[in-house]
Amino acid sequence: MVNRENYRLVKSYLGYLSQVTQLDAKSVERYWFYLRHLLLWADEASFRLAATVTPAFPAYLAAIRLDGETLHPTTLKKIIQTAKRFFLWAKMTHTHQYHGLPMAWIDALRPPRGTQPAPDHEFMTLEDVRQLIALQIPEDDLALRRDQAAAALLFVSGMRAGALSSLPVEALDVSSRSVKQWPSLGVATKNGKSATTYLLEILDLLAVVETWDAFVRARLPLNAAWYTPIVSRWGEQQLLDGPAGSNRSTALVKRMRKLFDRADLSYKSPHKFRHGHAVYALQHAKTMADYKAVSMNLMHDDIRVTDGIYAPLASDEVKQRVTQLTGVPAMPMIIDGNVSELVRGLSDVQLSQALVVVAERLAQ
């Protein structure tokens, strides 16, 4: 039987996430799913004695089977991360009650050993998007032309599908490479965040976005949906001039499947364009300032979120980078002497590496 005190504490934490950190209802629901495992594991034991409960939480998770299958490695990682944040919150918020719960135990929480590694980081590549926009589409097929533009905009902007599908015409300014992801304009952002974000300078993708933007801007009011609903009347496709409806994200997913089929590509969800945007941008970042800019453009509150989700490299890139390490001359050790002369003697590769190190030191 679940300990009542534990249950109340979890509910209090979910309330904190909703009211203080202002997470949206869907995010809070996910946290509840993760924390239910913690409640079931502790059973009747108080969370104050969590360090003494056996089996240990990671071992318990490793043994869970839902619908005959163990939990996915990504899910296991999120459950552990959520448990750590929850216990840290409990120690800070209820200092007296949780004084005896060791920080070392919380810090030691890790996903269970022996689980299968997560699959390679899946994302849309620039080449994938170019294959989508290279399709020859008849001029009168407005729906597919719109879908191509949406694919290009998803990649160059890094927007979530909900934001793009609710984006009004007035929120996009291709000439200044900016997007007003403002809930006040009707843009559906995660947790109601508001920010002006910017587009990657990839000219062929931007050209597709700009062509569709000019088309709808000449025919629709500024508050109409940029990813416009289209109806077919008497064999002719027509744009609808209203704001985005509540099901536009679902429509975007369905239409992307059609576009992928036409391009003979394996389907990837609209969110994989956001992953692709982030990976492309991070791979081209040269300094920590660039890295921070990418994080802010993704509307992340903390650069660690960006690092944890998007920085992991695909396995083939890991191989490429590791095998090339021996081709890069070693950075000389500085014992003493003239630092200025040393810097001037660095190759471009070494100088780039040194700048990253310096930026990291200054950011501490």
C-alpha positions, 0 to 999 in steps of 0.5 A: 500500500502506498504511503499516504505521506509520500503520496501527499508529498508527490502531489505537492511537488506536482502543484509546485511544478504547475504553479511555481515553475509554470509547467503546462498540464501535459508536462505535469502529467508526464511527471506524475507518470514518472513519480508513480514508479517512485511511490510504488517502489517505496510502498509503505516506507517513508521517502525519508528512509528511501536510502534504506529501501530494498531493492534499490530504486534502479534495481526495481526499475530494471525489473518492471515490465509493462505489457510484457516489456521492460521500460525503454532506456530513455524512459528509465533515464527520465524516471531517474532524473525526475526522482533526483529533482523530486528528492532535491526539492523535498530536502530544500522545501522540507528541510527538517523532515528530510535532513537525514536523507543523504545527498550522496544517495540522491546524487548516486541515483543512476539508470539501472546497469545492464539495460540496452543502450538507447537507439542512435539520436534520430533527427532530420538532416539537412539532406533529408529536408532538401530531399523533401523540398526538391519534389516537383509539385504542381503549382495548383497543389497548394497543400503540398507546396505548403507542406514543403514550406512547413518542412523547411521552416521547421528545420531553419526555425527549430520551432515545435510543431504546435508553434508552427501550426498555430503561427499567424502570418504576422509572426514570421518575418523572413527578411529579418530571419525572425519569428515572434513565438508570442502566445499573445499572437496566438502561438502555442508554445511550451509552457506559454513561453514567449520569445523572438527566435531566429532562422538558420541562414540556409538559403535554399530552405529559406527560399521555399519558406519565403515563396510560401510566405509571400503567397499567403501574405498576399491572400490572407489577413495577418492573423490567419494561420501561416500553415493554412487550412486548405479545402478543395472546392470543385477540384480547386484548392482554396486557402481558409483565412481564419486563425489556426484551429485546435487540431492543426498539429494533428493535421501537420503530422498527417500531411508530413507523412504524405510528403515523406511518402512522396519523397520516398523517405522514412517518416520522422515526426515534426519534432525531429526537425527541431532535433535536426535544427539543434544538431546542425546549429550545435555542430556549427557552433564555434564558441560557448557564446554560439552554444548559448545562442543556440540554447536561447533560440530553442527557448530553453531556460538552461543550457544544460537542457540543450546539452542533455537533449541535443548535444549527443552525437550520432554514432557515426559522427562519434566514430568520425571524430574519434578516428580523426583525433590522431590527425590533430596535433597535440596542444602544447603544455604551457609551463612558462614562457611567452603566452602571446607567442604560443597563441600566435603559433597555434593552428586554426584547429588548435585556436578553436579548441583553445577559445572553447576552453577559455570561454568555459573557464570565463563562464564558470 
